[in-house]
Amino acid sequence: MPGRFWRGNLHTHSTNSDGNLSPAETVAWYRDSGYDFVAMTDHCIGRSAFRSPTPDRSAPAISRR
């Protein structure tokens, strides 16, 4: 079959919500597992979730080497 198929996950959580890995660890896991993309869908836990004092913004986008 011609064309390109992308492997990805459109729903995953990190430790910013109820996941087991930090955002950076989650991205690394998907990258190392051969995924082309991942969407972080962390839950909003209370009002303060929008103003987290220590958000993890270090998670890089998945990119092919």
C-alpha positions in Angstrom: 0.0 0.0 0.0 1.6 3.4 -1.0 1.8 6.3 1.4 3.2 7.0 4.8 1.7 5.9 8.1 2.5 7.8 11.3 2.6 6.1 14.6 1.4 8.2 17.5 -0.6 8.6 20.6 -3.2 11.4 21.0 -3.9 10.8 24.7 -1.3 10.3 27.4 -0.7 11.7 30.9 2.5 12.7 32.7 3.2 13.3 36.4 1.7 16.8 36.0 -1.6 14.9 36.1 -2.0 11.2 36.9 0.7 9.6 34.8 3.8 7.8 35.9 6.6 9.7 34.0 7.5 13.3 33.8 6.7 15.1 30.6 10.3 14.8 29.4 10.4 11.1 30.3 7.1 10.5 28.6 8.3 12.1 25.4 11.6 10.2 25.6 9.8 6.9 26.1 7.6 7.5 23.0 10.6 8.7 20.9 12.7 5.7 21.9 9.7 3.4 21.2 9.5 4.6 17.6 6.6 6.9 17.8 6.3 9.9 15.4 4.2 12.1 17.7 2.6 12.2 21.1 0.0 14.5 22.6 0.1 15.3 26.3 -3.4 15.4 27.7 -2.8 16.0 31.4 -5.9 16.6 33.5 -6.6 19.9 35.1 -6.5 19.1 38.8 -8.2 22.0 40.5 -7.9 25.7 39.7 -4.2 25.9 40.6 -3.3 23.5 37.7 -3.3 26.5 35.4 -0.7 28.3 37.6 1.5 25.5 38.6 4.6 26.9 40.4 6.9 24.4 38.8 5.6 23.4 35.4 7.9 21.0 33.4 8.5 22.9 30.2 11.6 20.9 29.4 9.8 18.2 27.5 11.1 18.4 23.9 9.0 17.7 20.8 9.7 14.3 19.3 12.0 14.6 16.4 13.7 12.0 14.2 17.4 11.9 14.4 
